[in-house]
Amino acid sequence: MEKRAVRFRLGETLVFLGPLLIFLIVLYGMLLWTIYVSFSDWSGTAPNFRFAGLKWYQLMVGLDRFWVDVRNNLRWLLLGVIPTVVIALFIAYLLEISPIRGIEGYVRTLILYPVAMSFIVTGTIWSWMYQPDKGVLNTIFRALRLDFLTSNFVNDPKTATLWLIVIFIWQYLGFAVIILQSSFRTTELQEMIEAATVDGASKLRILFDVIVPNIRSGLLILVSLLLISTLKVFDIVYIVTFGGPGYSTDVLAFFMFIATFQQHLVALGAGLGVIIFLIAFIVVIPYTLYAFQRWFE
Amino acid sequence: MSKRWLIVVTALAVLSLVLAACQPQGVVKTVVVTQVVEVKGTPEVREVVVTATPKPEERKLEIFHWWTAGGEREAADAMFKAFKEKYPDVEIVENPVAGGGGVSHRVVLQARLSAGLPPDTFQTLGGAELKSYVDGGYLVPLDDLWAELKYADVIPKPLANAVTINGHPYTVPLNMHIQNILYYNKPLFDELKLTPPTTFDELINVAKAVKAAKPNMAPLALGAKEKWGAAFVFDSILLEVGGPEYYVKLYKGEIDVKTDATFRTALEKFKELIPFINTTNPGLTWDESCGLLVSGDSAMVIMGTWAIGYFKSRGWTPGQEFGAVTFPQKPERILLFHPDTYGLTKGAPHPKTTMDWLRVVASPELQIPTDVIQGGLFARLDIDPKEFPDPIRQELMTYVRENPTKLILDQHGSIAPFSFTQAYWDAIAAFVVAPDVDATIKTVSDLFTTYQVKEGAAWYQWP
């Protein structure tokens, strides 16, 4: 009788533990496996697990491309996150205080649309917009006699990454607005805004002194989600520039793909994966954990 | 007690049957089944030996290829039609992966190969790419098949060399794509009374003349988004400045680029050409760059034989709207090429069917319809060049028949290892946007050492 009870409990536990175990094995098992491969000597199509120490890491840090990637990834982290949050904050606030009733719903839908599309689609559309010769943007600028605004966009190696980040901001803006708006809508905050309005505070003052300090949890979760999205950026680069011109818009994730599957340098690709993980570990994960803690407080 | 034994033994028997079923088919297998039968409490053991008769191989062919785009899909269909005509009983299982040049194909294929689940046969270019699969131990040498077909006698020697690694042929090539062809807008050339250039100086002069007459035009079109487009142009310049021997030596890593005068001269000449190239090049794919000729934005483009199909799909007729010359033709008229090939994988589930397939790949019955549609030249020299509908390939094929040794591997079926070539394309594509000769020499020179080109390319023999 007792035996049966134990078995029953074991089965019950397994139902809940099973998915977790699978998750742990798939995620952390693969992570450990990647780290292991990065120390092996696997170059070529056939697996080769001979230990090579830091050989491929040494090769990696000797490559100019690697440092261009690190720089670009940091750019993505900074410029992909901060402007998105700031602009979204203003838009969300504007929608909240908009005097025209009903317009808010339409505008929100409008800016939310890009989030629903895949980067493959938006990337293709934007590469048509950016085309220097016959692209939408330059054609409009020329027609309006605003020739000083025309640009080579993603064809200029110096600014190309920035134009790619613009696509990201455009796409994630609606998402950011939604998260911020929802965090405006707590009873306490609404009461505070009302009180401030009664006291005669200006709209801007309310935004910075009342709203921003009180939506910290919303901001925290938004920033952490954006950090994760920018760190793993791959598709925009793949579609719009393919890392070019040269490798000026390359990012670590894209180089990982090229190294592993085009150059057949699997150990190097695994090493790049480890570097991405390290950046995530140092920058994103502590922040996210902190943010989620605050969120659930 | 004996009941437990029964369970264990039965389980073992079932397991051994399952394991035996996992063996490759066609192997004669012997299974020993041990039965324990309970007779009045005393266990009696009987042994039954079952010997399976060899099962004939299933007539099935699993094939990986990347011919999915317009024109290519039709070529793949022509290929399978030719095979079906000869072997109607075979079921073809296609695993096409879209993506020009096999970029995505490689990802899927690599996963299947390293997991030990090879398809029967897969498309691969000759040269460095093929070598990477041979080095991985994924292909079976085809010496017997080549001897049976006498294939080495009917194809050009450089083509045979491109698929021969360590003395063994590993695949059967079905075509040859030529890289260094300069296409030009014929009505425009007639209007400006220009002759198609065959040397670098002529190219510059023509470019200047076009620029003078049509200031809005970029005389030479280039699409460098996929990176290799820029290397095509540079290869042509290298070939003229250094000659064929130099070209081979360079990509075999036998030249010290850092101090080499020829490489520097070639880069400087390339720099001279850049003002005549469309500035939109980093964002354009190869077909978009050819599109610049059709839209009247450019007068010339250096592109492979596959561009013929593209121009035709845009309604241009060879010899009327566009013409083609191989470039350069000095000091020698060399054609840079790569083949599409198929081989037999190690551990292929249907090796016999695959060998039948390879016999068809080598045959004119497959090569004529496939190559005419897909855009390359015939691998076999004994096919009449008149089979090609366009004068461009008729002329090229005739030239190859008369000069079968004037072929050298190009960027795609590269001489240097793939790890180097990919990075090299980046460097050359970057040069077009920011032409810094010294920096590029340093970058390229580092690439040669980083990716150990000398060791990796030692296999290549030319002529």
Chai-1 contact restraints between the chains, C-beta under 6 A:
chainA,res_idxA,chainB,res_idxB,connection_type,confidence,min_distance_angstrom,max_distance_angstrom,comment,restraint_id
A,G44,B,S132,contact,1.0,0.0,6.0,A-B,restraint_1
A,G44,B,D135,contact,1.0,0.0,6.0,A-B,restraint_2
A,G44,B,G136,contact,1.0,0.0,6.0,A-B,restraint_3
A,T45,B,S132,contact,1.0,0.0,6.0,A-B,restraint_4
A,T45,B,Y133,contact,1.0,0.0,6.0,A-B,restraint_5
A,T45,B,G136,contact,1.0,0.0,6.0,A-B,restraint_6
A,A46,B,G136,contact,1.0,0.0,6.0,A-B,restraint_7
A,A46,B,G137,contact,1.0,0.0,6.0,A-B,restraint_8
A,P47,B,S114,contact,1.0,0.0,6.0,A-B,restraint_9
A,P132,B,T280,contact,1.0,0.0,6.0,A-B,restraint_10
A,D133,B,T280,contact,1.0,0.0,6.0,A-B,restraint_11
A,N155,B,P282,contact,1.0,0.0,6.0,A-B,restraint_12
A,N155,B,G283,contact,1.0,0.0,6.0,A-B,restraint_13
A,P157,B,V433,contact,1.0,0.0,6.0,A-B,restraint_14
A,F242,B,K225,contact,1.0,0.0,6.0,A-B,restraint_15
A,G244,B,P282,contact,1.0,0.0,6.0,A-B,restraint_16
A,G244,B,A429,contact,1.0,0.0,6.0,A-B,restraint_17
A,P245,B,P282,contact,1.0,0.0,6.0,A-B,restraint_18
A,P245,B,V433,contact,1.0,0.0,6.0,A-B,restraint_19
A,G246,B,D426,contact,1.0,0.0,6.0,A-B,restraint_20
A,G246,B,A429,contact,1.0,0.0,6.0,A-B,restraint_21
A,G246,B,A430,contact,1.0,0.0,6.0,A-B,restraint_22
A,Y247,B,D426,contact,1.0,0.0,6.0,A-B,restraint_23
A,F261,B,R106,contact,1.0,0.0,6.0,A-B,restraint_24
A,F261,B,V107,contact,1.0,0.0,6.0,A-B,restraint_25
A,Q262,B,Q422,contact,1.0,0.0,6.0,A-B,restraint_26
A,Q263,B,F418,contact,1.0,0.0,6.0,A-B,restraint_27
A,Q263,B,S419,contact,1.0,0.0,6.0,A-B,restraint_28
A,Q263,B,Q422,contact,1.0,0.0,6.0,A-B,restraint_29
A,H264,B,S132,contact,1.0,0.0,6.0,A-B,restraint_30
A,H264,B,F418,contact,1.0,0.0,6.0,A-B,restraint_31
A,L265,B,S419,contact,1.0,0.0,6.0,A-B,restraint_32
